[in-house]
Amino acid sequence: MIPEPELLEAWQRDKADIHGYRLVAEAAVAFEYRGPQFGHPSNYSAIKIVATPSPNLCLESVAIYPSSVTTRYAHQLLLAVGRAAVDELFAGWYPYRCKLVVDEVGWDEIMSSELAIYRAARGALSKLRQEGKWELII
């Protein structure tokens, strides 16, 4: 039996290798997440992400949030987008690497949350992985 910490360490070691796909042309992707239950706090978010070529996965945000979103919570939302990036772009055998900039966010005071923005980001990044122009670095 291989315990979880050893599995995660091996996964991280393998993903840190230079092999993988690198974006070769800028791409902008957007996705609007609308969940099944109206009024639920994890039911809505939209996102636009601009991706540019980079040898490493990195993430930043230039999005403007409503005044009700504190700086600390905006950081948590960016971490949720980062989690989506790792889940979506590093899930296959070879990781996909690029620089990601959160350009715009659609937010609802009642129906948005970290989970909702994660789901929107996963949708946008799935499009990026499928539609972006990538080169395999071996």
C-alpha positions in Angstrom: 0.0 0.0 0.0 1.3 3.5 -0.9 0.0 6.2 1.6 -1.5 9.5 0.4 1.5 11.7 1.3 3.8 9.5 -0.8 1.4 9.5 -3.7 1.1 13.3 -3.5 4.8 13.8 -3.2 5.4 11.6 -6.3 2.7 13.5 -8.2 4.2 16.9 -7.4 7.8 15.7 -8.3 6.6 14.4 -11.7 4.6 17.5 -12.5 7.6 19.7 -11.6 9.6 18.0 -14.4 10.2 20.2 -17.5 8.1 17.9 -19.7 4.7 19.1 -20.7 2.7 21.3 -23.0 3.5 25.0 -23.2 1.2 27.6 -24.7 2.5 29.1 -27.9 0.0 31.9 -28.6 -2.1 34.2 -26.4 -5.6 33.0 -25.8 -8.6 34.5 -24.0 -11.3 32.1 -22.6 -14.5 32.8 -20.7 -17.1 30.7 -18.9 -20.3 31.4 -17.0 -21.2 28.9 -14.3 -24.9 28.6 -13.4 -25.7 25.9 -10.9 -28.9 24.0 -10.5 -30.3 25.7 -7.4 -31.3 29.3 -7.7 -30.3 31.4 -4.7 -27.7 29.0 -3.5 -24.4 30.6 -2.5 -22.4 28.4 -4.9 -24.7 28.8 -7.9 -23.2 31.6 -10.0 -19.9 33.0 -11.2 -18.4 34.0 -14.5 -14.8 34.5 -15.5 -12.6 35.7 -18.3 -9.0 34.5 -18.3 -6.2 35.6 -20.6 -3.4 33.1 -21.1 0.0 33.9 -22.4 3.0 31.7 -23.1 5.2 30.9 -20.1 7.5 28.0 -19.1 5.8 27.8 -15.7 2.2 27.9 -14.5 1.6 31.2 -12.8 -1.6 33.2 -11.9 -2.5 36.8 -11.3 -5.6 38.9 -11.3 -6.6 42.3 -12.7 -10.3 41.8 -12.2 -12.3 44.4 -10.3 -14.6 42.9 -7.7 -17.7 44.6 -6.1 -16.9 46.6 -3.0 -18.4 43.9 -0.8 -15.4 41.6 -1.7 -12.6 42.3 0.6 -9.0 42.2 -0.4 -8.5 39.1 1.7 -11.5 37.4 0.1 -10.3 38.4 -3.4 -7.1 36.5 -2.6 -9.1 33.5 -1.5 -11.0 33.7 -4.8 -7.7 33.8 -6.7 -6.5 30.7 -4.9 -9.8 29.0 -5.9 -8.9 29.8 -9.5 -5.4 28.5 -8.9 -6.9 25.3 -7.6 -9.0 25.0 -10.7 -5.9 25.6 -12.8 -4.0 22.8 -11.2 -7.0 20.4 -11.4 -7.7 21.2 -15.0 -4.2 21.8 -16.5 -2.2 19.3 -14.5 -4.6 16.4 -14.4 -3.2 14.5 -17.5 0.1 12.8 -18.0 1.7 15.9 -19.2 0.9 19.3 -17.5 -0.2 22.4 -19.5 1.8 25.5 -18.6 1.2 29.2 -19.2 0.6 32.5 -17.4 -3.0 33.0 -16.5 -4.5 36.5 -15.8 -8.0 36.7 -14.4 -9.3 39.6 -16.5 -12.9 39.8 -15.5 -15.2 38.1 -12.9 -19.0 38.0 -12.9 -20.2 38.0 -9.3 -23.5 37.9 -7.5 -23.7 39.1 -3.9 -26.0 36.1 -3.0 -25.2 33.3 -5.4 -21.4 33.5 -5.8 -18.7 31.9 -3.7 -15.2 30.3 -3.9 -16.7 27.1 -5.2 -18.7 28.9 -7.9 -15.6 30.7 -9.1 -13.7 27.4 -9.1 -16.4 25.9 -11.3 -16.3 28.9 -13.7 -12.5 28.7 -13.9 -12.6 25.0 -14.5 -15.0 25.6 -17.5 -12.8 28.3 -18.9 -9.6 26.4 -18.4 -11.1 23.3 -20.1 -11.7 25.4 -23.1 -8.2 26.7 -23.0 -6.7 23.2 -22.8 -8.8 22.0 -25.7 -8.7 25.1 -27.9 -5.4 26.7 -27.1 -2.3 26.3 -29.3 0.2 24.1 -27.4 3.6 22.6 -28.1 4.8 19.5 -26.3 8.2 20.0 -24.6 10.0 16.7 -24.0 
